[in-house]
Amino acid sequence: MKKNMGNIDRIIRMIAAIVFSALYFTGTVTGTVGLVLVILGAVFLATSFISFCPLYTLFGVNTCEKKS
């Protein structure tokens, strides 16, 4: 897998995952919506750790910095 996520993208995904988890575990968001947010947060964390997003490949997006 070739990296297709830049650092800013990875940081934003990590922050979103933390927010989703906090909303769920504090009881602010519950039920099906809460579970969807937790699963989405887990996907965000996984993709940010490996710096690869399969959806980016499908749409031709690459947020990695260009190396000179």
PLY file of the C-alpha trace (Angstrom):
ply
format ascii 1.0
element vertex 68
property float x
property float y
property float z
element edge 67
property int vertex1
property int vertex2
end_header
0.00 0.00 0.00
1.33 3.36 -1.01
0.71 6.17 1.49
-1.96 8.60 0.36
-2.64 10.60 3.54
-0.72 13.65 4.71
0.01 14.63 8.30
-2.77 17.21 8.57
-5.31 14.70 7.30
-4.09 12.11 9.81
-4.29 14.58 12.71
-7.82 15.64 11.78
-8.92 12.00 11.65
-7.38 11.27 15.06
-9.11 14.29 16.61
-12.43 13.23 15.07
-11.99 9.71 16.44
-11.31 11.07 19.93
-14.37 13.33 19.75
-16.58 10.47 18.55
-15.36 8.25 21.38
-15.88 10.97 23.97
-19.43 11.61 22.74
-20.28 7.92 22.96
-18.62 7.10 26.27
-20.02 10.16 28.06
-23.51 9.16 26.96
-24.09 12.26 24.84
-24.76 10.11 21.76
-26.31 6.69 22.31
-27.99 3.91 20.39
-27.34 3.17 16.75
-25.90 6.60 16.01
-23.43 6.18 18.86
-22.29 2.79 17.61
-21.88 4.11 14.08
-19.72 6.96 15.41
-17.54 4.55 17.42
-17.05 2.30 14.38
-16.28 5.32 12.18
-13.81 6.53 14.79
-12.09 3.14 14.80
-11.80 3.25 11.00
-10.41 6.79 11.21
-7.77 5.68 13.73
-6.78 2.63 11.70
-6.43 4.58 8.46
-4.49 7.37 10.14
-2.00 4.92 11.69
-1.29 3.21 8.37
-1.49 6.48 6.36
-3.67 4.83 3.73
-7.33 5.41 2.91
-8.95 2.98 0.44
-11.60 5.57 -0.51
-8.89 8.02 -1.50
-7.61 5.44 -3.98
-11.06 5.05 -5.54
-11.50 8.80 -5.98
-7.87 9.55 -6.90
-7.20 11.75 -3.86
-3.71 12.05 -2.41
-2.99 14.40 0.50
0.65 13.36 0.96
3.27 16.03 0.58
5.27 15.86 -2.63
8.89 14.83 -2.11
11.48 16.75 -4.07
0 1
1 2
2 3
3 4
4 5
5 6
6 7
7 8
8 9
9 10
10 11
11 12
12 13
13 14
14 15
15 16
16 17
17 18
18 19
19 20
20 21
21 22
22 23
23 24
24 25
25 26
26 27
27 28
28 29
29 30
30 31
31 32
32 33
33 34
34 35
35 36
36 37
37 38
38 39
39 40
40 41
41 42
42 43
43 44
44 45
45 46
46 47
47 48
48 49
49 50
50 51
51 52
52 53
53 54
54 55
55 56
56 57
57 58
58 59
59 60
60 61
61 62
62 63
63 64
64 65
65 66
66 67
